[in-house]
Amino acid sequence: MPRSLSSVAKQAIFAQQTAEVFVVLLDLEHPNFAGTIRVCSNDLSVSSRGNTYVPFPFEILLPDESDDAAPRVSLRIDNVDRRIVSELRSVVTNVPVTVRMTVVLASSPDTIEVGPMEFSLRDVEYTATTVEGTLLYEDVLNESFPADSFTPSRFPGLF
């Protein structure tokens, strides 16, 4: 499915030089968190769709292309604010942290250019300097299909 970008974003992408800045916004949510953690890849705070995203150093490491494994995206966040680690310690292990990623332009932060993409944060490890984890898509390849069993009680017209 083709991705539709705003005309400003297309001009910025195709221009030889541009003053436009693409900003990645992350929402980290979990039922045990005191509130949603909102961070952005910009130098300044970004207000997008009524939410304020604070500047925070993080990087998203894209996966290698491989035919024999599902892609795994890594997230590395600098541990400069102890709030993230304290929130991650409150997480129950069987309920993952939801990470929602969107990309906007700094000049028009209310217009979503890419996303939102929703991931589950798994395999979280942290040190004094970084918090690292794996971002996973919903694993639809290992879901049972069909989801229902064709039994006489559920589908009487087949029998």
C-alpha positions as CSV (number, residue, x, y, z in Angstrom):
1,M,0.0,0.0,0.0
2,P,1.5,3.3,-1.0
3,R,2.3,5.8,1.8
4,S,0.7,9.2,1.3
5,L,2.9,12.1,2.4
6,S,1.9,15.8,2.6
7,S,3.1,18.0,-0.3
8,V,5.5,19.7,2.1
9,A,7.1,16.4,3.1
10,K,7.4,15.4,-0.6
11,Q,9.1,18.7,-1.5
12,A,11.5,18.2,1.4
13,I,12.4,14.7,0.4
14,F,12.9,15.5,-3.3
15,A,14.7,18.9,-2.7
16,Q,18.5,19.0,-3.0
17,Q,18.5,21.1,0.2
18,T,15.7,21.7,2.7
19,A,15.1,23.4,6.1
20,E,12.4,20.8,7.0
21,V,13.2,18.5,9.9
22,F,11.5,15.1,10.2
23,V,10.9,14.3,13.9
24,V,10.2,10.8,15.3
25,L,7.7,10.8,18.2
26,L,7.5,7.8,20.6
27,D,4.7,7.0,23.0
28,L,5.5,4.4,25.6
29,E,2.4,3.0,27.4
30,H,1.7,0.3,29.9
31,P,-1.1,-0.1,32.4
32,N,1.4,0.1,35.3
33,F,2.9,3.4,34.2
34,A,2.0,6.5,36.0
35,G,1.3,8.1,32.6
36,T,2.4,7.8,29.0
37,I,6.0,8.6,28.4
38,R,6.3,10.8,25.3
39,V,9.7,11.5,23.7
40,C,10.9,13.0,20.5
41,S,14.1,13.0,18.4
42,N,14.1,16.8,18.2
43,D,16.3,19.3,20.1
44,L,13.2,21.1,21.3
45,S,9.9,19.9,22.8
46,V,7.2,19.2,20.2
47,S,3.5,19.7,20.7
48,S,1.6,17.3,18.4
49,R,-2.1,16.6,18.5
50,G,-2.5,18.0,22.0
51,N,0.4,16.1,23.5
52,T,3.9,17.4,24.4
53,Y,6.9,15.3,23.5
54,V,10.1,16.1,25.4
55,P,13.5,15.9,23.6
56,F,15.2,12.7,24.5
57,P,18.2,11.0,22.9
58,F,17.2,7.6,21.4
59,E,17.9,5.6,18.3
60,I,16.0,3.0,16.4
61,L,18.1,0.3,14.8
62,L,16.5,-1.2,11.7
63,P,16.9,-4.9,11.1
64,D,19.0,-6.6,8.5
65,E,17.2,-8.0,5.5
66,S,16.9,-11.8,6.0
67,D,14.7,-14.4,4.4
68,D,14.8,-16.9,7.3
69,A,13.8,-14.7,10.3
70,A,11.2,-12.1,11.1
71,P,12.5,-8.6,11.3
72,R,13.4,-7.2,14.7
73,V,13.8,-3.6,15.4
74,S,15.9,-2.4,18.3
75,L,15.3,0.6,20.4
76,R,18.1,2.2,22.4
77,I,17.3,5.1,24.8
78,D,19.9,7.0,26.7
79,N,19.3,6.6,30.4
80,V,19.6,10.2,31.3
81,D,16.2,10.3,33.1
82,R,15.7,7.7,35.7
83,R,11.9,7.8,35.2
84,I,12.1,5.3,32.3
85,V,13.9,2.7,34.3
86,S,11.6,3.1,37.3
87,E,8.6,2.8,35.1
88,L,10.1,-0.3,33.4
89,R,10.7,-1.9,36.8
90,S,6.9,-1.7,37.4
91,V,6.1,-3.7,34.3
92,V,4.6,-7.2,34.7
93,T,6.5,-9.5,32.5
94,N,3.6,-11.0,30.6
95,V,2.2,-7.6,29.5
96,P,4.6,-5.8,27.2
97,V,5.1,-2.1,27.0
98,T,3.4,-0.6,23.9
99,V,5.5,1.7,21.8
100,R,3.7,3.8,19.2
101,M,6.0,5.6,16.7
102,T,5.0,8.4,14.4
103,V,7.0,10.7,12.1
104,V,6.0,14.4,11.7
105,L,7.6,17.5,10.3
106,A,8.8,20.0,12.9
107,S,7.0,22.8,11.0
108,S,3.7,21.0,11.1
109,P,3.7,18.5,14.0
110,D,0.0,17.9,13.9
111,T,0.2,16.2,10.5
112,I,1.3,12.6,10.7
113,E,3.6,11.8,7.8
114,V,4.4,8.2,8.7
115,G,2.6,6.0,11.2
116,P,1.4,5.5,13.7
117,M,3.2,2.2,13.9
118,E,2.6,0.1,17.0
119,F,5.2,-2.3,18.6
120,S,5.6,-4.4,21.7
121,L,8.8,-3.7,23.6
122,R,10.4,-7.0,24.6
123,D,13.7,-8.2,26.0
124,V,14.4,-4.9,27.9
125,E,17.8,-4.5,29.4
126,Y,19.2,-1.4,31.1
127,T,22.5,-0.2,32.4
128,A,23.6,3.1,34.0
129,T,23.8,4.7,30.5
130,T,21.3,3.0,28.2
131,V,18.0,1.2,28.0
132,E,17.7,-1.3,25.2
133,G,14.9,-3.5,23.9
134,T,13.5,-5.2,20.9
135,L,10.4,-3.7,19.2
136,L,8.2,-6.5,17.7
137,Y,5.2,-6.3,15.5
138,E,2.2,-8.4,16.2
139,D,3.2,-11.9,15.3
140,V,0.5,-12.7,12.7
141,L,2.6,-15.4,11.1
142,N,2.3,-17.8,14.1
143,E,-1.4,-17.2,14.7
144,S,-3.6,-20.2,14.1
145,F,-5.7,-20.2,10.9
146,P,-8.5,-20.5,10.7
147,A,-9.2,-19.1,14.2
148,D,-12.3,-21.2,14.8
149,S,-12.8,-24.9,14.7
150,F,-15.5,-26.2,12.4
151,T,-17.6,-28.2,14.8
152,P,-21.3,-29.2,14.5
153,S,-22.2,-26.9,17.5
154,R,-20.6,-23.8,16.0
155,F,-21.3,-24.4,12.3
156,P,-24.5,-26.6,12.1
157,G,-25.0,-25.8,8.4
158,L,-21.8,-27.7,7.4
159,F,-22.9,-31.0,8.9
